[in-house]
């Protein structure tokens, strides 16, 4: 392959390789019959009939005479990397192969017969050289129109987050790649660099001068262009969720995108580049930031790019020999890659077009339909490449779970170069090397001098099927940390809760309460999938069973039972006497009700029942983090309010509250604004006289006590506590506190909406609670009198 960093590969004749291939098939069949062992460290596709019967990867013949991939032959049926290596040495050392070859022929005949019996027809692979369609490749694709070599090398960089003050790690990482790329050029191998986006640091790099974020600015993209151009090979770059974050410099995403494209010499956000005969690199960029519907951390591929991508894969079919490698900042849903539960899952930004409904699943649907897509590389998670689920194969052995249906695509996660941007202290990049017979995915370890490790080898058995083999033992963290593998349900696993939808009441945990070790998942009658993992209630995508987002947090769920009840039209007919008489809701209980409608109820030991209401679109996962631009505009409006307050009332500390829309009440008719922040602040103002002594006197009276309580909650001593921590504390102290009261209290506490509560905000909340106590006491005294 042209890289001196890899160990020398054994040379053998085409005949020897073919014999090794036949022997490998024989060994696979034998091993499948005598061993039930399976180890997740190796994708042990035990026998050709195993994958074929699932509609998955076929793997019948091996390397086709390729020395580069010959060493993968013979590992297909092994459940141990060591056994695979030992077997490979035997196969290449002149071991007699006649008996194994005969057995292989028998096995192949059996496989072919079973396929015919099942009626499985494999598409014929064209051996004719098909002309490249002019409409796509001649116009959009870079690279040689007719590659001189069938070998290629691609250096792949994860999230860069360049900071001009901290460039040392980047220069060191570049120096690790340069010899690899130079060696490829020397060997006449096509070499390319691909950056997966998020090019700049999402904070000010000149804090003493400005608060302007560096990411997405003209200066950021100039620095990135200079750095990527310094590797000595052509480069491609795609946009990540931070690459249009030049919000102080550009008013619109369109203006920001134009600068991104111009400085990197890109005609469009997407790209396609031919790197070898019928081998193409394809990239898709995130183009939405300011107008993101929810969190700005979501990676969004616009409709125009999605249409272009769909047309591209349709016009480059696997049957004609095309092989496509796709690059995007975040992976598509259904990839099976490791994600961060507390970050990407909770915030709803794991997957491409995460909140996009039908477009969320469009990418994996294209992968399933078009087997020309052989690999898909992504970053976004800032996690290392040592975990097994940093690379996922199209199918897995039966003993490890059901067929995941990932077409012919191998998904690979890419880490980061700079230590300060890593979430698990790993500094790694990817290296993709391939030829007409297959490809290998490697890790370049920047923390260990740029050593190159082969992680997975994929061999093409024909144009529609592959063999994938993991090449190294995988790391797994022993302690429970936020980097643990996020549980995803799988059909038939022991955590599935099945029930009859006709049952009036289903206690999901059979009377037990939720704790940190609870794992369960179930189907709602509406087609949604909910589950409990890591103490949280999570919604999963019905098609891929990948996590979508948080429904209920651990602090609210712990110690409660989960009950599913029918709540549709049938329930209305059973108990008409309970029909609502609430003002504005008379007779509306059964309006638009469905027979299979269900309620998700959380029941605590004190008798409080929480009904988990779905969103208006029918989903359950909460869109917690709002668009950054909206939050920044709200903060600016509040700053203006404080400025006006100071001008009008110079002797008073500014107090600014906000009201939000569109809905502020669950009642059918409204008699007041009902806005927690506004209404509560008004109540506070009215109650100062009740406390006596005015604002300053009241603060002095309670200051020491409040500060002591606050310091007890502020565990890390940074002068703030999170609203979630405060909410959990209030819930524990008063389990009967209902959701409306909690929302009102949190709104009062977190006046600036940053998710943290300062000592001043904490004091305001405690004051509000004291007001409520005084009001309740006076009301009771009045009734008793």
C-alpha positions in Angstrom: 0.0 0.0 0.0 3.0 2.3 0.1 3.3 3.1 3.8 6.5 2.1 5.5 4.7 2.5 8.9 3.0 -0.8 8.5 4.7 -4.2 9.0 5.9 -5.9 5.8 3.3 -8.2 4.3 4.0 -11.7 3.1 4.2 -12.2 -0.6 2.5 -15.2 -2.2 1.4 -16.2 -5.6 -2.1 -15.8 -6.9 -2.6 -19.6 -6.8 -1.4 -19.7 -3.2 -3.8 -16.9 -2.3 -6.7 -18.7 -3.9 -5.8 -21.9 -2.0 -5.6 -19.9 1.1 -9.1 -18.5 0.3 -10.6 -21.9 -0.2 -8.9 -23.2 3.0 -10.3 -20.2 4.9 -13.8 -21.1 3.7 -13.4 -24.6 4.8 -12.0 -23.6 8.2 -14.9 -21.2 8.6 -17.4 -24.0 8.1 -15.5 -26.3 10.4 -15.2 -23.7 13.0 -18.9 -22.8 12.8 -19.8 -26.4 13.4 -17.5 -27.1 16.4 -17.4 -23.8 18.2 -20.1 -21.6 19.7 -17.6 -19.2 21.0 -18.0 -15.6 19.9 -16.1 -12.6 20.9 -17.1 -9.0 20.2 -13.4 -8.1 19.5 -13.7 -9.9 16.2 -16.5 -9.8 13.6 -16.7 -13.6 13.3 -18.8 -14.2 10.2 -18.6 -17.9 10.8 -19.7 -19.5 7.5 -20.8 -18.0 4.2 -24.4 -19.3 4.7 -24.7 -17.4 8.0 -24.6 -13.9 6.6 -26.3 -14.9 3.4 -29.3 -16.3 5.3 -29.7 -12.9 6.9 -29.4 -11.0 3.8 -26.1 -9.7 5.0 -22.5 -9.9 3.8 -21.4 -12.8 1.7 -17.9 -13.9 2.0 -16.9 -16.7 -0.2 -13.6 -15.9 -1.9 -10.7 -14.0 -0.5 -8.2 -11.5 -1.6 -8.2 -12.3 -5.3 -4.4 -12.3 -5.5 -3.8 -9.1 -3.4 -0.8 -9.4 -1.1 -2.1 -6.3 0.7 -5.2 -8.1 1.8 -4.0 -11.8 1.8 -3.5 -11.7 5.5 -7.2 -11.3 6.1 -7.9 -14.7 4.6 -8.4 -17.3 7.2 -9.7 -15.1 9.9 -13.3 -15.1 8.8 -14.4 -17.9 11.1 -12.2 -17.2 14.1 -13.5 -16.1 17.5 -10.0 -15.1 18.6 -7.5 -12.6 17.1 -4.6 -14.9 18.2 -6.2 -18.0 16.6 -6.7 -15.9 13.4 -3.1 -15.0 13.3 -1.9 -18.5 14.0 -4.2 -19.9 11.3 -2.9 -17.3 8.8 0.6 -18.3 9.5 -0.3 -22.0 8.9 -2.0 -21.1 5.6 0.9 -19.2 4.3 3.7 -21.5 5.5 3.1 -24.3 3.0 0.6 -26.4 5.0 -1.1 -29.0 2.8 -4.3 -27.6 1.6 -5.8 -30.3 -0.5 -8.2 -31.7 2.1 -9.3 -28.2 3.1 -9.8 -27.2 -0.5 -12.0 -30.2 -1.1 -14.0 -29.3 2.0 -14.2 -25.7 0.8 -15.6 -26.8 -2.5 -18.2 -28.9 -0.7 -19.1 -26.0 1.5 -19.4 -23.6 -1.4 -21.7 -26.0 -3.2 -23.9 -26.3 -0.1 -24.1 -22.6 0.2 -25.0 -22.1 -3.5 -27.7 -24.7 -3.2 -29.1 -23.2 -0.1 -29.2 -19.8 -1.8 -31.1 -21.2 -4.7 -33.6 -22.9 -2.4 -34.2 -19.7 -0.6 -34.7 -17.9 -3.9 -31.9 -15.4 -3.2 -30.6 -13.8 -6.3 -27.4 -11.9 -6.1 -27.1 -9.1 -8.6 -24.6 -9.8 -11.4 -21.4 -7.7 -11.2 -20.5 -6.0 -14.5 -17.0 -6.5 -15.6 -17.4 -3.9 -18.4 -15.8 -0.5 -17.9 -18.7 1.8 -17.6 -18.2 5.4 -18.6 -18.5 7.9 -15.7 -21.8 9.9 -16.0 -21.0 13.4 -17.2 -23.7 15.0 -15.2 -22.1 14.2 -11.9 -18.5 13.2 -12.0 -17.2 15.3 -14.9 -18.6 18.4 -13.3 -18.5 17.8 -9.5 -15.8 15.2 -9.0 -12.2 16.2 -8.5 -9.3 13.9 -9.1 -8.1 12.1 -12.2 -10.7 11.2 -14.7 -9.0 7.9 -15.1 -6.9 6.9 -12.1 -3.5 5.4 -13.0 -3.5 3.2 -9.9 -6.1 1.2 -8.1 -4.5 2.0 -4.8 -5.4 5.0 -2.7 -4.6 6.5 0.7 -6.8 9.0 2.6 -5.7 10.8 5.8 -8.8 11.7 7.8 -8.8 14.4 10.5 -11.5 14.6 13.1 -12.7 17.8 14.8 -9.8 20.2 14.7 -11.0 23.2 16.8 -7.9 25.1 15.9 -6.7 27.7 18.4 -3.9 29.9 17.1 -2.4 30.0 20.6 -2.2 26.2 20.8 -0.9 24.9 17.4 1.8 22.6 18.7 -0.3 19.4 18.7 -1.5 20.1 15.2 2.0 20.5 13.8 3.1 17.3 15.5 0.1 15.5 14.1 0.8 16.8 10.6 4.4 15.6 10.8 3.0 12.1 11.7 1.1 12.1 8.4 3.6 13.6 6.0 5.9 10.5 5.7 2.8 8.3 5.1 1.5 10.6 2.3 5.0 11.2 0.8 5.6 7.4 0.7 2.2 7.0 -1.1 3.2 9.6 -3.7 6.5 8.0 -4.2 4.8 4.7 -4.8 2.4 6.3 -7.3 -0.6 5.8 -4.9 -3.4 8.4 -5.0 -3.3 10.3 -1.7 -5.9 12.8 -0.3 -6.6 14.5 3.0 -10.1 14.9 4.3 -11.1 17.1 7.3 -14.4 16.3 9.0 -15.1 19.9 10.1 -15.4 21.9 13.3 -12.3 23.7 12.3 -12.1 26.4 15.0 -12.3 26.7 18.7 -15.8 27.7 19.9 -14.6 30.4 22.2 -12.6 33.6 22.1 -8.9 33.1 21.3 -8.3 36.8 22.3 -10.3 37.0 25.5 -8.4 40.1 26.6 -9.5 42.0 23.5 -12.9 40.5 22.5 -15.5 38.0 23.4 -16.0 37.1 19.7 -16.0 33.3 19.1 -13.2 32.1 16.9 -15.1 29.3 15.2 -16.7 30.2 11.9 -14.9 33.5 11.4 -12.9 34.5 8.4 -9.7 34.3 10.5 -10.6 30.7 11.5 -11.2 29.5 8.0 -8.0 31.2 6.8 -6.0 29.4 9.5 -7.7 26.1 8.7 -7.0 26.5 5.0 -3.4 27.2 5.6 -3.0 24.2 7.9 -4.8 21.7 5.6 -2.9 22.9 2.6 0.4 22.2 4.4 0.1 18.4 4.2 1.4 18.3 0.7 -1.6 16.6 -0.9 -5.0 17.8 -2.1 -7.5 18.3 0.7 -11.3 18.2 1.0 -13.2 19.7 3.9 -16.8 19.4 5.1 -18.6 21.8 7.5 -19.4 20.8 11.1 -21.9 22.3 13.5 -19.4 25.0 14.6 -18.1 26.1 11.1 -20.9 28.7 10.6 -20.5 30.1 14.1 -19.1 33.4 13.1 -22.2 35.1 14.5 -20.6 38.4 15.3 -19.0 38.7 11.9 -21.9 37.4 9.7 -25.6 38.1 10.0 -26.7 35.0 8.1 -25.7 31.4 7.6 -25.6 32.1 3.8 -23.0 34.8 4.2 -20.9 32.7 6.6 -21.2 29.7 4.3 -19.9 31.7 1.3 -16.7 32.7 3.2 -16.2 29.0 4.2 -16.6 27.9 0.6 -14.4 30.6 -0.9 -11.5 30.2 1.5 -11.4 26.5 1.0 -11.9 26.6 -2.7 -15.2 24.7 -2.6 -17.9 25.3 -5.3 -20.5 23.6 -3.1 -20.9 22.4 0.5 -20.7 18.8 -0.7 -17.9 17.2 -2.7 -17.1 14.1 -4.7 -13.5 13.1 -5.7 -12.4 10.1 -7.6 -9.3 8.6 -6.0 -9.0 5.3 -7.9 -10.8 3.3 -10.6 -14.5 3.5 -9.7 -13.6 4.6 -6.2 -15.1 7.9 -5.0 -14.9 10.0 -1.9 -18.1 11.9 -1.1 -18.6 14.6 1.5 -21.7 16.3 3.0 -21.6 19.6 5.0 -23.7 21.0 7.8 -25.2 24.3 6.5 -27.5 25.4 9.3 -26.6 27.2 12.5 -28.4 30.4 13.1 -31.7 29.0 11.9 -31.5 25.6 13.7 -34.9 24.6 14.9 -33.5 23.4 18.2 -29.9 23.1 19.4 -27.2 24.7 17.3 -25.0 21.6 18.0 -27.1 19.5 15.6 -25.4 18.6 12.3 -27.9 19.4 9.5 -27.6 18.4 5.9 -29.9 20.6 3.8 -32.4 19.2 1.3 -30.4 20.2 -1.7 -27.4 18.2 -0.6 -29.5 15.2 0.4 -31.1 15.2 -3.1 -27.6 15.4 -4.7 -26.4 12.5 -2.5 -29.3 10.4 -3.4 -28.9 11.0 -7.1 -25.1 10.2 -6.8 -25.5 6.8 -5.2 -28.3 5.9 -7.6 -26.1 6.7 -10.6 -23.0 4.8 -9.2 -24.4 1.3 -8.5 -22.4 -1.4 -6.9 -23.3 -3.8 -9.7 -21.1 -1.6 -12.0 -18.2 -1.9 -9.6 -18.5 1.5 -7.8 -17.2 1.9 -4.3 -18.1 5.1 -2.4 -16.6 6.4 0.9 -18.7 9.0 2.6 -17.6 11.7 5.0 -19.9 13.8 7.3 -19.3 15.6 10.6 -21.8 13.5 12.5 -22.8 9.9 11.7 -26.2 8.9 10.4 -28.6 7.3 12.8 -28.3 3.5 12.7 -24.5 3.5 12.4 -24.1 1.9 15.8 -21.2 4.1 16.8 -20.5 5.1 20.4 -22.1 8.3 21.6 -22.0 10.3 24.8 -25.1 9.7 26.9 -24.8 12.9 28.9 -24.0 15.1 26.0 -25.2 14.1 22.6 -28.2 12.0 23.6 -29.5 14.4 26.2 -29.0 17.4 23.9 -30.5 15.6 20.9 -27.5 16.1 18.5 -26.0 12.6 18.0 -27.0 12.0 14.4 -27.2 13.8 11.0 -30.5 15.8 10.9 -31.2 14.5 14.4 -34.5 16.3 14.8 -35.4 16.2 11.1 -38.1 13.5 11.2 -38.0 11.6 8.0 -34.7 13.0 6.9 -33.1 11.6 10.1 -33.5 8.1 8.7 -33.0 8.9 5.1 -29.2 8.4 5.3 -29.4 4.9 6.7 -32.1 4.0 4.2 -29.9 5.0 1.4 -27.0 2.9 2.9 -29.3 -0.1 3.1 -30.5 0.3 -0.5 -27.2 1.2 -2.2 -24.4 -1.3 -1.6 -22.0 1.0 -3.4 -21.5 2.8 -0.1 -18.6 0.9 1.5 -17.5 3.2 4.3 -18.7 6.2 6.2 -16.4 8.3 8.4 -17.5 10.9 11.0 -16.2 12.9 14.0 -18.3 15.1 16.3 -18.1 13.0 19.5 -14.4 13.7 20.4 -14.0 10.1 21.4 -11.1 7.8 20.8 -10.7 4.9 18.3 -9.8 2.1 20.8 -13.4 1.0 21.4 -14.9 -1.7 19.3 -17.9 0.4 18.6 -15.7 3.1 17.1 -15.9 0.9 14.0 -19.1 -1.0 13.1 -19.5 -3.7 10.4 -22.6 -4.1 8.2 -23.6 -7.3 10.0 -22.5 -9.2 13.2 -22.5 -12.9 14.2 -25.9 -14.3 15.2 -24.8 -15.0 18.7 -24.1 -11.3 19.3 -27.5 -10.0 18.2 -29.9 -9.5 15.3 -28.9 -8.4 11.8 -28.5 -4.6 12.0 -29.1 -4.0 8.3 -26.3 -1.5 7.4 -26.1 -2.5 3.8 -22.4 -2.9 2.8 -21.2 0.0 4.8 -18.5 0.1 7.5 -18.9 3.1 9.9 -15.9 4.6 11.5 -15.6 7.2 14.2 -12.7 9.6 14.1 -11.0 11.1 17.2 -9.1 14.4 17.6 -5.6 15.7 17.2 -5.2 18.1 20.1 -5.2 16.9 23.7 -7.3 19.8 24.9 -10.2 18.9 22.7 -10.4 15.1 23.6 -13.1 13.8 25.9 -11.2 10.6 26.8 -7.6 11.8 26.6 -7.0 10.1 23.2 -5.3 11.9 20.3 -5.9 9.9 17.1 -6.7 10.3 13.4 -7.8 7.8 10.8 -6.0 6.4 7.8 -7.9 4.7 5.0 -6.0 2.6 2.5 -7.5 0.5 -0.2 -7.3 -1.1 -3.7 -9.6 -3.1 -6.0 -9.7 -6.0 -3.5 -10.7 -4.1 -0.4 -9.6 -1.6 2.2 -8.2 -1.2 5.7 -9.0 1.3 8.4 -6.1 2.4 10.6 -5.5 4.6 13.6 -2.6 7.1 13.6 -1.9 7.6 17.3 -0.6 11.1 17.9 0.0 10.5 21.6 2.4 7.7 20.8 4.6 9.3 18.1 2.3 8.7 15.2 2.3 4.9 15.3 0.0 3.3 12.8 -2.3 0.5 13.9 -4.6 -1.5 11.5 -8.0 -1.6 13.1 -10.1 -3.4 10.5 -9.6 -5.1 7.2 -12.5 -5.4 4.7 -12.1 -7.7 1.7 -14.5 -7.5 -1.3 -15.7 -11.0 -2.2 -17.7 -9.5 -5.1 -19.2 -6.1 -5.9 -22.1 -6.6 -3.4 -20.5 -8.5 -0.5 -17.5 -8.1 1.8 -15.6 -9.7 4.6 -14.8 -7.6 7.7 -12.3 -8.5 10.3 -11.2 -6.5 13.4 -7.4 -6.5 13.7 -6.8 -5.5 17.3 -8.0 -6.1 20.8 -10.4 -3.3 21.9 -10.2 -1.2 25.0 -13.2 -0.9 27.3 -13.3 1.3 30.4 -13.9 -0.7 33.5 -15.2 2.1 35.6 -18.6 3.5 35.1 -18.0 6.8 33.3 -19.7 9.0 30.8 -17.6 7.3 28.1 -19.2 3.9 28.6 -21.0 2.4 25.6 -24.5 3.7 25.4 -27.0 0.9 25.5 -29.2 0.5 22.4 -32.0 -2.0 22.4 -31.9 -5.0 20.1 -34.8 -7.2 19.0 -35.0 -10.2 21.3 -32.7 -9.0 24.0 -33.6 -9.8 27.7 -34.4 -6.2 28.5 -37.5 -6.0 26.2 -40.8 -5.7 28.0 -43.6 -7.3 26.0 -47.2 -6.7 26.9 -50.7 -7.1 25.5 -52.0 -3.6 24.4 -55.4 -4.7 25.5 -54.2 -4.7 29.1 -55.7 -1.8 31.0 -52.5 -1.3 33.0 -48.9 -2.5 32.5 -46.3 -2.0 35.3 -43.2 -2.0 33.1 -40.9 -3.0 36.0 -43.3 -5.4 37.6 -43.7 -3.3 40.7 -40.0 -2.4 41.1 -38.7 1.2 41.1 -36.1 2.7 38.8 -32.5 2.8 40.0 -29.1 3.4 38.3 -29.0 -0.3 37.1 -32.4 -0.5 35.6 -32.5 -1.4 31.9 -35.8 -1.9 30.1 -37.4 -0.9 26.8 -40.8 -1.3 25.3 -43.0 -0.4 22.3 -45.8 2.1 22.6 -49.0 1.4 20.7 -48.3 4.6 18.6 -45.1 3.0 17.3 -42.7 5.0 19.5 -40.0 3.2 21.5 -39.2 4.1 25.1 -36.6 2.7 27.4 -34.8 3.1 30.7 -31.1 3.2 30.9 -28.5 4.8 33.2 -31.4 6.0 35.4 -33.0 8.0 32.6 -36.1 7.5 30.4 -34.9 7.6 26.8 -36.7 7.6 23.5 -35.3 5.4 20.7 -35.7 5.5 17.0 -38.2 2.7 16.0 -36.3 1.8 12.8 -32.7 1.6 14.1 -33.3 1.4 17.9 -30.7 4.1 18.2 -31.1 6.7 21.1 -33.0 9.9 20.1 -33.1 11.9 23.3 -33.9 12.3 26.9 -37.5 12.1 28.1 -37.2 12.2 31.9 -33.9 12.8 33.8 -32.4 10.5 36.4 -33.2 12.8 39.3 -36.9 12.8 38.4 -37.1 9.1 37.5 -35.2 7.5 40.3 -37.4 5.6 42.9 -40.5 5.7 40.8 -42.5 3.0 39.1 -43.3 3.2 35.4 -46.9 2.3 34.3 -48.4 2.3 30.9 -52.2 2.7 30.7 -54.7 2.9 27.8 -56.1 6.4 27.6 -57.8 6.5 24.2 -61.5 6.5 23.1 -62.2 3.1 24.6 -61.3 4.4 28.0 -63.7 7.4 27.5 -66.6 5.0 26.8 -65.9 3.0 29.9 -66.0 6.0 32.3 -68.1 8.8 30.9 -69.0 10.1 34.4 -65.4 11.3 34.8 -65.6 13.5 31.8 -63.9 16.9 32.5 -65.9 19.9 33.6 -62.8 22.1 33.6 -63.6 25.5 32.2 -62.8 25.6 28.6 -62.5 21.8 28.3 -66.1 20.7 28.7 -66.8 17.5 26.8 -63.4 17.5 25.1 -61.9 14.4 26.8 -62.6 12.1 23.8 -62.0 14.6 21.0 -59.6 13.1 18.5 -58.9 10.2 20.9 -57.5 7.0 19.4 -58.4 3.5 20.5 -54.7 2.7 21.1 -53.8 5.9 22.8 -51.6 5.3 25.9 -50.4 7.3 28.9 -46.9 7.0 30.4 -47.2 7.4 34.2 -44.4 7.8 36.8 -45.6 6.8 40.3 -43.6 7.7 43.4 -43.9 6.1 46.9 -45.8 9.1 48.2 -48.6 8.7 45.7 -47.6 11.5 43.3 -48.3 10.5 39.7 -46.5 12.2 36.9 -48.0 11.9 33.4 -45.3 12.1 30.7 -47.0 14.0 27.9 -45.7 13.5 24.3 -44.7 16.5 22.2 -47.1 17.9 19.7 -45.5 15.8 16.9 -46.1 12.6 18.9 -42.5 12.2 20.0 -41.5 12.0 23.7 -37.9 13.2 23.8 -37.4 16.7 25.0 -35.7 19.4 23.0 -33.9 20.8 25.9 -31.2 23.0 24.4 -32.5 25.8 22.2 -30.8 27.5 19.3 -27.7 29.5 20.4 -28.7 32.6 18.4 -32.2 32.7 20.1 -30.6 32.5 23.5 -28.0 35.2 22.6 -30.8 37.5 21.4 -32.7 37.0 24.6 -29.7 37.8 26.7 -29.1 41.0 24.7 -32.8 42.0 25.3 -32.3 41.4 29.0 -29.1 43.5 29.0 -31.1 46.4 27.4 -33.7 45.9 30.1 -31.1 46.2 32.8 -29.7 49.3 31.2 -33.1 50.9 31.2 -33.7 49.9 34.8 -30.4 51.5 35.9 -31.3 54.7 34.1 -34.8 54.9 35.5 -34.0 53.6 39.0 -30.3 54.4 39.7 -30.5 53.5 43.4 -32.0 50.1 42.9 -30.3 46.9 41.7 -31.7 46.1 38.2 -34.2 43.2 38.2 -35.2 41.9 34.8 -37.6 39.0 34.1 -38.7 37.5 30.8 -41.9 36.0 29.5 -42.0 33.4 26.8 -44.5 32.1 24.2 -46.3 30.6 22.6 -48.1 28.7 25.4 -48.2 29.8 29.0 -51.1 27.9 30.4 -52.7 24.4 30.3 -56.1 25.7 31.1 -58.8 26.2 28.5 -59.3 29.9 29.3 -56.8 32.4 30.5 -57.4 35.2 33.1 -53.8 36.2 33.6 -50.5 35.8 31.8 -49.5 32.9 34.0 -45.9 33.4 33.1 -43.8 32.0 35.9 -41.0 34.6 35.8 -43.3 37.6 35.5 -46.1 36.5 37.9 -43.6 35.3 40.5 -41.6 38.5 40.5 -44.8 40.5 40.9 -45.7 38.3 43.9 -42.2 39.0 45.4 -42.6 42.7 44.9 -46.0 42.7 46.7 -44.6 40.7 49.6 -41.7 42.9 50.6 -44.0 44.7 53.0 -45.1 41.4 54.6 -41.4 40.6 55.3 -40.8 44.0 56.9 -37.7 46.2 56.7 -37.6 46.4 52.9 -35.3 44.7 50.4 -32.0 45.5 52.1 -33.1 44.6 55.6 -34.6 41.3 54.4 -31.3 40.4 52.6 -29.2 41.2 55.7 -31.5 39.2 57.9 -31.3 36.0 55.8 -27.8 36.4 54.2 -25.8 34.2 56.5 -28.3 31.4 56.5 -28.9 31.4 52.7 -25.1 31.5 52.0 -24.5 28.5 54.2 -27.3 26.5 52.5 -26.0 27.6 49.0 -22.4 26.6 49.8 -23.7 23.1 50.9 -25.2 22.6 47.4 -22.2 24.1 45.6 -20.0 21.0 45.8 -17.3 22.2 43.5 -17.2 25.7 44.9 -17.5 27.6 41.6 -20.1 29.9 42.9 -23.0 28.4 41.1 -25.3 25.3 41.1 -27.2 23.8 38.1 -31.0 24.1 37.9 -31.1 20.3 37.7 -29.3 20.0 41.0 -31.6 22.6 42.6 -34.6 20.9 41.1 -33.5 17.6 42.5 -33.0 19.1 45.9 -36.4 20.7 46.0 -38.0 17.4 44.9 -36.3 15.5 47.7 -37.3 18.1 50.3 -40.9 18.3 49.1 -42.0 15.2 47.0 -45.5 16.7 46.7 -44.2 19.7 44.7 -46.0 19.5 41.4 -44.5 20.2 37.9 -46.1 23.6 37.6 -44.6 24.8 40.9 -41.2 23.3 39.9 -41.2 25.1 36.6 -42.2 28.4 38.3 -39.5 28.0 40.9 -36.7 27.2 38.4 -37.8 30.2 36.2 -37.5 32.4 39.3 -34.1 31.0 40.2 -32.5 31.1 36.7 -33.4 34.6 35.5 -30.7 34.7 32.8 -31.5 31.3 31.4 -28.0 30.0 31.5 -28.9 26.8 33.3 -26.9 27.8 36.4 -28.1 29.4 39.6 -25.9 32.0 41.4 -26.1 32.9 45.1 -28.2 36.0 44.2 -30.6 33.9 42.2 -30.8 31.3 44.9 -31.7 33.9 47.4 -34.5 35.1 45.2 -35.9 31.7 45.0 -35.8 31.2 48.8 -37.5 34.5 49.2 -40.2 33.4 46.9 -40.7 30.2 48.9 -40.9 32.3 52.1 -43.6 34.4 50.5 -45.6 31.3 49.6 -45.4 30.1 53.1 -46.5 33.4 54.6 -49.4 33.6 52.1 -50.5 30.0 52.8 -50.4 30.6 56.6 -52.4 33.8 56.3 -55.0 32.1 54.1 -55.3 29.3 56.6 -55.6 31.7 59.5 -58.4 33.5 57.6 -60.3 30.3 57.0 -59.9 29.1 60.6 -61.2 32.5 61.8 
